[in-house]
Amino acid sequence: MIKQLTPLPEFLVSRYKNWKSNSYPNSEGHFKNLASYGQNPSSMVISCCDSRVHATAIFGADAGEFFIHRNIANLVPPYSPDDKNHGTSAAIEYAIKELKIQHLIVLGHRDCGGIKNGHNLHSNNLNPDYEFINKWLSILLPAFKKIKTNIPKLKQIEQLEEESIKISVINLFSFPYIKKAVEEKNLSIHGLIHNIGSGGLKFLNPSSEEFENL
């Protein structure tokens, strides 16, 4: 099977060589320190796979500052050690237990294709071609049950984008070691939603339990 691989596209080769020649030298010492001493990020960001979501750019972060995990629709499954899908849970466990991060951010975004597909799925518009996506998006069901159904579909999806982050935050607290870390004030959890077009960022206010502009 390896013999069926193809060379890296030329545009990526060119971009790499440009980075290595022009950008890397300006931060060579920083990269050498990261390689020698390992990573020590203060924060973990759980964001969407969407190529438009650029968490490090939003916060002006450099290499080594964020431990980032991406998945479809930036979802956190509930604590379930007997389940077969452990990718996101494993990343969270590593960030908390090994890296000792102090902040965990669930970063959602507007116009999320995963959320749109989740809305279709739970509106009984199942796409049978999605063998893995449908199972993953089943995590959205509790959030879907909270949205209003007597409003336009676009508004429903916007509500689902926000409710999905709330559900992911709730699911984070189902992890015993996360609940303990928060109670002992060793960890803070945050829910954010980013508007790609406007650059706006909203945070989940723990007092009102609603999203408000930063």
C-alpha positions in Angstrom: 0.0 0.0 0.0 2.9 2.4 0.7 4.0 2.1 -2.9 0.7 3.7 -3.9 1.6 7.0 -2.2 2.4 10.0 -4.4 5.0 12.8 -3.9 4.0 15.8 -1.9 2.3 18.4 -4.1 4.8 21.0 -5.4 2.9 23.9 -3.9 3.4 22.4 -0.4 7.1 21.7 -1.1 7.5 25.3 -2.2 5.7 26.7 0.9 7.8 24.5 3.2 11.1 25.7 1.6 10.0 29.3 1.8 9.1 28.8 5.5 12.4 27.0 6.2 14.4 29.7 4.5 12.6 32.8 5.6 10.5 32.3 8.7 12.3 29.5 10.6 15.6 31.4 11.0 13.8 34.2 12.9 12.5 31.7 15.5 15.2 29.0 15.3 16.2 29.4 19.0 12.6 29.0 20.1 12.1 25.9 18.0 15.4 24.4 19.3 14.2 25.0 22.9 10.9 23.3 22.2 12.7 20.4 20.7 15.2 20.1 23.6 12.9 20.8 26.6 9.5 19.6 25.3 6.2 21.4 25.4 4.6 23.2 28.3 1.4 24.7 27.0 -0.8 26.6 29.4 -4.0 25.9 27.5 -5.8 23.2 25.5 -8.1 24.2 22.6 -10.8 21.8 21.3 -11.7 23.2 17.9 -13.4 22.2 14.7 -11.5 20.5 11.8 -12.8 23.3 9.6 -9.8 24.7 7.7 -11.1 28.3 8.3 -10.7 28.0 12.1 -7.2 29.2 13.1 -7.0 29.2 16.9 -3.4 30.2 17.2 -4.0 33.2 14.9 -7.0 34.4 16.9 -5.0 34.6 20.1 -1.7 35.5 18.6 -0.2 32.3 19.9 3.3 30.9 19.1 4.4 27.3 18.7 4.3 25.5 22.0 1.6 27.7 23.6 -1.6 25.7 22.8 -2.3 22.0 22.9 -4.8 21.7 20.1 -7.3 18.9 19.4 -9.6 19.1 16.3 -12.6 17.1 15.5 -15.8 17.5 13.6 -17.9 20.3 15.2 -15.5 20.7 18.2 -17.5 18.2 20.2 -16.6 16.6 23.6 -18.3 13.2 24.2 -19.4 12.3 27.7 -17.1 10.4 29.9 -17.3 6.8 28.8 -14.2 4.7 29.4 -15.9 1.6 27.9 -16.7 3.2 24.6 -14.6 2.4 21.5 -14.0 6.0 20.3 -11.4 7.5 22.5 -9.6 10.1 20.3 -11.0 13.2 21.9 -11.1 11.7 25.4 -7.5 10.6 25.1 -6.4 14.0 24.0 -8.2 15.6 27.0 -6.7 13.1 29.4 -3.2 13.7 28.1 -3.6 17.5 28.4 -4.9 17.3 31.9 -2.8 14.5 33.4 0.4 14.8 31.5 0.7 18.4 30.4 -1.1 19.9 33.5 -2.8 22.6 31.4 -4.5 25.3 33.4 -7.2 26.3 30.8 -9.4 24.2 28.6 -11.2 26.0 25.8 -14.0 24.6 23.6 -13.9 26.8 20.5 -16.9 26.7 18.2 -17.6 28.8 15.1 -20.4 30.1 12.9 -21.3 28.4 9.7 -20.1 25.0 11.0 -20.6 22.2 8.5 -20.6 19.6 11.2 -23.4 21.4 13.1 -25.4 21.7 9.9 -25.0 18.0 9.3 -25.9 17.3 12.9 -29.1 19.4 12.5 -30.0 17.4 9.4 -29.3 14.1 11.2 -31.5 14.9 14.2 -34.2 16.3 11.9 -34.5 12.8 10.4 -32.6 13.8 7.2 -29.9 11.1 7.7 -27.2 10.9 5.1 -26.6 7.1 4.7 -23.2 7.7 3.1 -21.7 8.9 6.4 -20.5 5.8 8.2 -18.6 7.6 10.9 -19.9 11.1 10.9 -23.5 10.2 11.9 -22.2 8.2 14.9 -20.0 11.1 16.0 -22.7 13.7 15.6 -25.1 11.6 17.8 -23.3 13.5 20.6 -25.3 16.5 19.5 -28.7 15.0 20.3 -29.0 16.6 23.8 -28.2 20.0 22.3 -30.6 19.5 19.4 -33.4 18.9 21.9 -32.8 22.4 23.4 -33.2 24.4 20.2 -36.4 26.1 19.1 -38.2 24.4 16.2 -40.6 27.3 15.3 -37.9 29.5 13.9 -36.1 29.6 10.5 -33.7 26.8 9.9 -30.7 29.2 9.8 -31.6 30.4 13.3 -32.0 26.8 14.5 -28.5 26.0 13.3 -27.1 29.1 15.0 -28.8 28.0 18.3 -27.4 24.5 17.8 -23.9 25.9 17.4 -24.2 27.5 20.8 -26.0 24.7 22.5 -23.4 22.2 21.2 -20.7 24.1 23.1 -22.8 24.1 26.3 -23.3 20.3 26.0 -19.5 19.8 25.4 -18.8 21.9 28.6 -21.3 19.8 30.5 -19.7 16.6 29.1 -16.3 17.8 30.3 -17.6 17.9 33.8 -18.6 14.2 33.5 -14.8 13.4 33.5 -14.1 12.9 37.2 -10.5 14.3 37.1 -11.7 17.4 35.3 -14.4 18.0 37.8 -11.8 17.6 40.6 -9.3 19.9 38.9 -11.9 22.6 38.5 -13.1 22.3 42.1 -9.5 22.6 43.3 -9.0 25.6 41.1 -6.3 24.0 39.1 -8.2 24.2 35.8 -10.6 26.6 34.2 -13.0 25.7 31.4 -14.3 28.2 28.7 -16.8 28.0 25.9 -16.2 30.3 22.9 -17.7 30.8 19.5 -15.9 32.6 16.7 -17.5 34.4 13.7 -15.0 33.7 10.9 -16.3 36.6 8.7 -16.4 39.4 11.2 -13.6 38.2 13.4 -16.0 38.4 16.4 -15.7 36.2 19.4 -18.3 35.4 22.0 -17.8 33.7 25.4 -20.2 31.6 27.4 -21.0 33.7 30.5 -21.2 31.3 33.5 -23.6 33.7 35.2 -26.2 34.0 32.5 -25.3 30.7 30.7 -25.6 32.7 27.5 -23.0 33.8 24.9 -21.9 37.4 25.1 -19.4 39.5 23.0 -15.9 39.8 24.2 
